[in-house]
Amino acid sequence: MPNPATTDPVEKIYPLASLLALGLQHVLVMYAGAVAVPLIVGSALHLPKEQIAMLVSADLFCCGLVTIIQAVGIWNVGIRLPIMMGISFTAVPSIIATGSNPELGMPGVIGAVIASGVFTMLAAPFFGRWVRFFPPVVTGTVMLVIGLSLMRVGVNWAAGGQPMIKGPDGMIPNPAYGAPFALAVAAIVLLSILLLTRVLKGFQSNLAVLMGIGIGFAIAIAAGKVDFHGVADADWVRIMHPLAFGWPVFEFWSILSLCAVMTVMMIESTGQFLAVGDMAGRKISQADLARGLRTDGIGNIIGGLLNTFTYTTFAQNVGLLQITGVLSRWVVATGGGILILLGSLPKVAFVSASIPSYVVGGAAIVMFGMVSATGVKILSSVDFAVNRRNLYIVAVSVGLAMVPIVADNIFDQLPAAAGKFLHSGVLVGTFAAALLNVLFNGVPAKEPVDCELKDGAPAVDAA
């Protein structure tokens, strides 16, 4: 246990009341983003309300468990810094694509999540040697592609669901798609988030998404559009049941797609680790980096076994560290404990699962747009003026990644293996960007092992 009198801000222990308050603050900052992913995935895959509620509970529980592992550390896992772990939007396109395949469904999703976790665990010690193949022109392009791929999901949600639904004789147009009430509420949620972000300052502005969803939810309740069926009958406490969707299905292309996404997520995590280490005055060693990235892998394995998805560092909580100056890992671990408690309360999950899709859709447009904006921010550090070849890397990669998004059936006549690869815009965009970077800029040179911040951006150089 740490010494309470330590001057190290990472090891500082606060009184219990302060620990609970500061930990709850971290939970509030990340709650909306954490809950939104299972709501979006569950509805996109047309899961029943009970299963969506289970996804929400499992997500919150695993968020807390993986956060404690990251902050406190177990054996050679966990970076032991104030890092809040949460479910990632980055993997949503690949998850939905896998789950939408009638031959795979949720067992296929769970299999891909677990396999990608094993990949991340194995890759963590060597990641410093690979990251040189993912400079800002590649990572920025991939993040831009991921955000653009997600946007179709967000727009459909804002419109009230999918444009086509199952009928007695096959797929038929959804009569609720584009309903004026759904579009109006989604617009109100979107405008509320923007106005709250403009008006509120500091920590309160971090809750703008949660408040916007709350406003839209209240409007839907007042209009009698919310079905709270199941809330009263739900148990007060839930015990997590592993593999509730059945035994995982391990399918090569879905695993490959999620492993490509995890590579990008490891780069994101590396940047967050270095940023937090810089705040705390600690140099992040290669061993520290490996321990932190192993937690991403462990998080996926735990998440898959407990019926949820992929886990990574939550950037908004890193921002909260900067705002508050509270860098204690024990505060973050307390937040993890609060998340475990929330995940064990099914009534909380059922209320969250009752939120109509158009309410979440209004917020999803903002959140998914922010993923693309993050890609643009990363690309802003890329030299396009002198090295115009970088323009081709971005242009061609984004263009190829958008093909399956704008033309769903274009690859249907190709062999099954090729079709499965090309139908994943994220996978195509990632491979295209990495290969084009090697083509135009050459194989990046090997440098001595070190971890530092270069010009405000994360860099990990490895022999």
HUFENLIN-V957919 format. One record per residue. N is the residue number from 1. RES is the residue in one letter. SS is DSSP state (2 for helix, 1 for strand, 0 for the rest). PSI is psi in radians with two decimals (NA if undefined). Layout:
n & res & ss & psi
N & RES & SS & PSI
N & RES & SS & PSI
//
This chain:
n & res & ss & psi
1 & M & 0 & 2.56
2 & P & 0 & 2.73
3 & N & 0 & 2.15
4 & P & 0 & -0.40
5 & A & 0 & 0.04
6 & T & 0 & 2.58
7 & T & 0 & -0.09
8 & D & 0 & 2.04
9 & P & 0 & -0.46
10 & V & 0 & -0.56
11 & E & 0 & 0.02
12 & K & 0 & 2.35
13 & I & 0 & 2.23
14 & Y & 0 & 2.82
15 & P & 0 & 2.73
16 & L & 2 & -0.79
17 & A & 2 & -0.73
18 & S & 2 & -0.69
19 & L & 2 & -0.79
20 & L & 2 & -0.76
21 & A & 2 & -0.80
22 & L & 2 & -0.62
23 & G & 2 & -0.73
24 & L & 2 & -0.61
25 & Q & 2 & -0.74
26 & H & 2 & -0.68
27 & V & 2 & -0.76
28 & L & 2 & -0.62
29 & V & 2 & -0.65
30 & M & 2 & -0.10
31 & Y & 2 & -0.84
32 & A & 2 & -0.79
33 & G & 2 & -0.65
34 & A & 2 & -0.76
35 & V & 2 & -0.56
36 & A & 2 & -0.64
37 & V & 2 & -0.90
38 & P & 2 & -0.55
39 & L & 2 & -0.76
40 & I & 2 & -0.83
41 & V & 2 & -0.79
42 & G & 2 & -0.76
43 & S & 2 & -0.65
44 & A & 2 & -0.54
45 & L & 0 & 0.11
46 & H & 0 & 0.69
47 & L & 0 & 2.59
48 & P & 0 & 2.79
49 & K & 2 & -0.67
50 & E & 2 & -0.68
51 & Q & 2 & -0.61
52 & I & 2 & -0.73
53 & A & 2 & -0.69
54 & M & 2 & -0.71
55 & L & 2 & -0.74
56 & V & 2 & -0.84
57 & S & 2 & -0.82
58 & A & 2 & -0.69
59 & D & 2 & -0.89
60 & L & 2 & -0.75
61 & F & 2 & -0.83
62 & C & 2 & -0.63
63 & C & 2 & -0.83
64 & G & 2 & -0.78
65 & L & 2 & -0.80
66 & V & 2 & -0.59
67 & T & 2 & -0.78
68 & I & 2 & -0.73
69 & I & 2 & -0.75
70 & Q & 2 & -0.76
71 & A & 2 & -0.72
72 & V & 2 & -0.73
73 & G & 0 & 2.42
74 & I & 1 & 2.05
75 & W & 0 & -2.05
76 & N & 0 & 0.49
77 & V & 1 & 2.41
78 & G & 0 & 2.18
79 & I & 0 & -0.23
80 & R & 0 & 0.73
81 & L & 0 & 2.88
82 & P & 0 & 1.26
83 & I & 0 & 2.11
84 & M & 0 & 2.21
85 & M & 1 & 2.49
86 & G & 1 & 2.94
87 & I & 1 & 2.43
88 & S & 0 & 2.39
89 & F & 0 & -0.43
90 & T & 0 & -0.60
91 & A & 0 & -0.07
92 & V & 2 & -0.81
93 & P & 2 & -0.76
94 & S & 2 & -0.67
95 & I & 2 & -0.81
96 & I & 2 & -0.72
97 & A & 2 & -0.72
98 & T & 2 & -0.82
99 & G & 2 & -0.46
100 & S & 0 & -0.26
101 & N & 0 & 2.02
102 & P & 0 & -0.37
103 & E & 0 & -0.25
104 & L & 0 & -1.02
105 & G & 2 & -2.70
106 & M & 2 & -0.61
107 & P & 2 & -0.64
108 & G & 2 & -0.69
109 & V & 2 & -0.86
110 & I & 2 & -0.72
111 & G & 2 & -0.75
112 & A & 2 & -0.69
113 & V & 2 & -0.83
114 & I & 2 & -0.80
115 & A & 2 & -0.69
116 & S & 2 & -0.52
117 & G & 2 & -0.73
118 & V & 2 & -0.76
119 & F & 2 & -0.80
120 & T & 2 & -0.71
121 & M & 2 & -0.78
122 & L & 2 & -0.58
123 & A & 2 & -0.41
124 & A & 2 & -0.83
125 & P & 0 & -0.39
126 & F & 0 & 0.05
127 & F & 2 & -0.56
128 & G & 2 & -0.46
129 & R & 2 & -0.38
130 & W & 2 & -0.47
131 & V & 2 & -0.36
132 & R & 2 & -0.34
133 & F & 2 & 0.03
134 & F & 0 & 1.13
135 & P & 0 & 3.07
136 & P & 2 & -0.57
137 & V & 2 & -0.51
138 & V & 2 & -0.90
139 & T & 2 & -0.68
140 & G & 2 & -0.73
141 & T & 2 & -0.75
142 & V & 2 & -0.75
143 & M & 2 & -0.68
144 & L & 2 & -0.77
145 & V & 2 & -0.75
146 & I & 2 & -0.81
147 & G & 2 & -0.75
148 & L & 2 & -0.65
149 & S & 2 & -0.66
150 & L & 2 & -0.46
151 & M & 2 & -0.61
152 & R & 2 & -0.67
153 & V & 2 & -0.82
154 & G & 2 & -0.71
155 & V & 2 & -0.76
156 & N & 2 & -0.68
157 & W & 2 & -0.81
158 & A & 2 & -0.50
159 & A & 0 & -0.07
160 & G & 0 & 0.20
161 & G & 0 & -2.81
162 & Q & 0 & 2.56
163 & P & 0 & -0.44
164 & M & 1 & 2.43
165 & I & 1 & 2.89
166 & K & 1 & 2.28
167 & G & 1 & -3.11
168 & P & 0 & -0.47
169 & D & 0 & 0.48
170 & G & 1 & -2.82
171 & M & 1 & 2.35
172 & I & 1 & 2.78
173 & P & 1 & 2.45
174 & N & 0 & 2.00
175 & P & 0 & -0.36
176 & A & 0 & -0.13
177 & Y & 0 & 2.21
178 & G & 0 & 0.32
179 & A & 0 & 2.37
180 & P & 2 & -0.69
181 & F & 2 & -0.76
182 & A & 2 & -0.81
183 & L & 2 & -0.68
184 & A & 2 & -0.78
185 & V & 2 & -0.74
186 & A & 2 & -0.72
187 & A & 2 & -0.69
188 & I & 2 & -0.74
189 & V & 2 & -0.80
190 & L & 2 & -0.84
191 & L & 2 & -0.65
192 & S & 2 & -0.75
193 & I & 2 & -0.75
194 & L & 2 & -0.79
195 & L & 2 & -0.74
196 & L & 2 & -0.68
197 & T & 2 & -0.62
198 & R & 2 & -0.68
199 & V & 2 & -0.75
200 & L & 0 & 2.71
201 & K & 0 & 2.76
202 & G & 2 & -2.34
203 & F & 2 & -0.68
204 & Q & 2 & -0.59
205 & S & 2 & -0.42
206 & N & 0 & -0.30
207 & L & 0 & 0.14
208 & A & 2 & -0.72
209 & V & 2 & -0.79
210 & L & 2 & -0.74
211 & M & 2 & -0.71
212 & G & 2 & -0.74
213 & I & 2 & -0.69
214 & G & 2 & -0.70
215 & I & 2 & -0.81
216 & G & 2 & -0.67
217 & F & 2 & -0.74
218 & A & 2 & -0.70
219 & I & 2 & -0.76
220 & A & 2 & -0.66
221 & I & 2 & -0.80
222 & A & 2 & -0.56
223 & A & 0 & 0.03
224 & G & 0 & 0.48
225 & K & 0 & 0.09
226 & V & 0 & 2.31
227 & D & 0 & 1.94
228 & F & 0 & 0.36
229 & H & 0 & 2.27
230 & G & 0 & -0.40
231 & V & 0 & -0.86
232 & A & 0 & -0.58
233 & D & 0 & -0.22
234 & A & 0 & 2.55
235 & D & 0 & 2.75
236 & W & 0 & -0.54
237 & V & 0 & 2.40
238 & R & 0 & 2.38
239 & I & 0 & 2.21
240 & M & 0 & 2.25
241 & H & 0 & 2.02
242 & P & 0 & 2.56
243 & L & 0 & 0.87
244 & A & 0 & -0.37
245 & F & 0 & 0.07
246 & G & 0 & -3.13
247 & W & 0 & 2.39
248 & P & 0 & 2.60
249 & V & 0 & 2.15
250 & F & 0 & 1.84
251 & E & 0 & 2.27
252 & F & 2 & -0.89
253 & W & 2 & -0.62
254 & S & 2 & -0.65
255 & I & 2 & -0.78
256 & L & 2 & -0.75
257 & S & 2 & -0.79
258 & L & 2 & -0.54
259 & C & 2 & -0.68
260 & A & 2 & -0.73
261 & V & 2 & -0.72
262 & M & 2 & -0.54
263 & T & 2 & -0.77
264 & V & 2 & -0.72
265 & M & 2 & -0.58
266 & M & 2 & -0.63
267 & I & 2 & -0.75
268 & E & 2 & -0.80
269 & S & 2 & -0.71
270 & T & 2 & -0.77
271 & G & 2 & -0.72
272 & Q & 2 & -0.72
273 & F & 2 & -0.80
274 & L & 2 & -0.66
275 & A & 2 & -0.78
276 & V & 2 & -0.70
277 & G & 2 & -0.68
278 & D & 2 & -0.74
279 & M & 2 & -0.71
280 & A & 2 & -0.03
281 & G & 0 & 0.48
282 & R & 0 & 2.40
283 & K & 0 & 2.22
284 & I & 0 & 2.00
285 & S & 0 & 2.97
286 & Q & 2 & -0.63
287 & A & 2 & -0.71
288 & D & 2 & -0.81
289 & L & 2 & -0.76
290 & A & 2 & -0.73
291 & R & 2 & -0.71
292 & G & 2 & -0.73
293 & L & 2 & -0.53
294 & R & 2 & -0.57
295 & T & 2 & -0.63
296 & D & 2 & -0.78
297 & G & 2 & -0.80
298 & I & 2 & -0.69
299 & G & 2 & -0.72
300 & N & 2 & -0.72
301 & I & 2 & -0.81
302 & I & 2 & -0.80
303 & G & 2 & -0.78
304 & G & 2 & -0.78
305 & L & 2 & -0.56
306 & L & 0 & 0.37
307 & N & 0 & 0.52
308 & T & 0 & -2.68
309 & F & 0 & -2.50
310 & T & 0 & 2.58
311 & Y & 1 & 2.55
312 & T & 1 & 3.09
313 & T & 1 & 2.39
314 & F & 0 & 2.03
315 & A & 2 & -0.60
316 & Q & 2 & -0.52
317 & N & 2 & -0.52
318 & V & 2 & -0.69
319 & G & 2 & -0.65
320 & L & 2 & -0.65
321 & L & 2 & -0.73
322 & Q & 2 & -0.69
323 & I & 2 & -0.81
324 & T & 2 & -0.49
325 & G & 0 & 0.08
326 & V & 0 & 1.91
327 & L & 0 & 0.27
328 & S & 0 & 2.22
329 & R & 2 & -0.35
330 & W & 2 & -0.46
331 & V & 2 & -0.79
332 & V & 2 & -0.70
333 & A & 2 & -0.63
334 & T & 2 & -0.72
335 & G & 2 & -0.65
336 & G & 2 & -0.70
337 & G & 2 & -0.68
338 & I & 2 & -0.69
339 & L & 2 & -0.70
340 & I & 2 & -0.73
341 & L & 2 & -0.81
342 & L & 2 & -0.66
343 & G & 2 & -0.30
344 & S & 0 & 0.07
345 & L & 0 & 1.67
346 & P & 2 & -0.53
347 & K & 2 & -0.65
348 & V & 2 & -0.76
349 & A & 2 & -0.70
350 & F & 2 & -0.66
351 & V & 2 & -0.77
352 & S & 2 & -0.70
353 & A & 2 & -0.26
354 & S & 0 & -0.16
355 & I & 0 & 2.16
356 & P & 0 & 2.67
357 & S & 2 & -0.63
358 & Y & 2 & -0.45
359 & V & 2 & -0.85
360 & V & 2 & -0.61
361 & G & 2 & -0.68
362 & G & 2 & -0.68
363 & A & 2 & -0.58
364 & A & 2 & -0.61
365 & I & 2 & -0.70
366 & V & 2 & -0.89
367 & M & 2 & -0.73
368 & F & 2 & -0.65
369 & G & 2 & -0.60
370 & M & 2 & -0.53
371 & V & 2 & -0.82
372 & S & 2 & -0.69
373 & A & 2 & -0.62
374 & T & 2 & -0.71
375 & G & 2 & -0.74
376 & V & 2 & -0.71
377 & K & 2 & -0.76
378 & I & 2 & -0.73
379 & L & 2 & -0.36
380 & S & 0 & -0.34
381 & S & 0 & -0.03
382 & V & 0 & 2.47
383 & D & 0 & 1.85
384 & F & 0 & -0.31
385 & A & 0 & -0.93
386 & V & 0 & -0.81
387 & N & 0 & 1.47
388 & R & 0 & -0.23
389 & R & 2 & -0.43
390 & N & 2 & -0.50
391 & L & 2 & -0.68
392 & Y & 2 & -0.64
393 & I & 2 & -0.85
394 & V & 2 & -0.84
395 & A & 2 & -0.87
396 & V & 2 & -0.70
397 & S & 2 & -0.80
398 & V & 2 & -0.74
399 & G & 2 & -0.81
400 & L & 2 & -0.68
401 & A & 2 & -0.51
402 & M & 2 & -0.26
403 & V & 2 & -0.95
404 & P & 2 & -0.28
405 & I & 2 & -0.75
406 & V & 2 & -0.27
407 & A & 0 & 1.52
408 & D & 0 & -0.64
409 & N & 0 & 0.21
410 & I & 0 & -0.49
411 & F & 0 & 0.24
412 & D & 0 & -0.46
413 & Q & 0 & -0.02
414 & L & 0 & 2.86
415 & P & 0 & 2.62
416 & A & 2 & -0.76
417 & A & 2 & -0.80
418 & A & 2 & -0.69
419 & G & 2 & -0.72
420 & K & 2 & -0.67
421 & F & 2 & -0.85
422 & L & 2 & -0.34
423 & H & 0 & -0.22
424 & S & 0 & 1.79
425 & G & 2 & -0.65
426 & V & 2 & -0.76
427 & L & 2 & -0.82
428 & V & 2 & -0.81
429 & G & 2 & -0.70
430 & T & 2 & -0.86
431 & F & 2 & -0.73
432 & A & 2 & -0.81
433 & A & 2 & -0.77
434 & A & 2 & -0.76
435 & L & 2 & -0.71
436 & L & 2 & -0.57
437 & N & 2 & -0.70
438 & V & 2 & -0.70
439 & L & 2 & -0.84
440 & F & 2 & -0.55
441 & N & 2 & -0.04
442 & G & 0 & 2.98
443 & V & 0 & 2.16
444 & P & 0 & 2.47
445 & A & 0 & 2.58
446 & K & 0 & 2.45
447 & E & 0 & 2.91
448 & P & 0 & 2.61
449 & V & 0 & 2.22
450 & D & 1 & 2.72
451 & C & 1 & 2.17
452 & E & 1 & 3.08
453 & L & 1 & 2.14
454 & K & 1 & 2.02
455 & D & 0 & 0.68
456 & G & 0 & -0.01
457 & A & 1 & 2.59
458 & P & 1 & 2.45
459 & A & 1 & 2.35
460 & V & 1 & 1.96
461 & D & 1 & 2.41
462 & A & 0 & 2.55
463 & A & 0 & NA
//
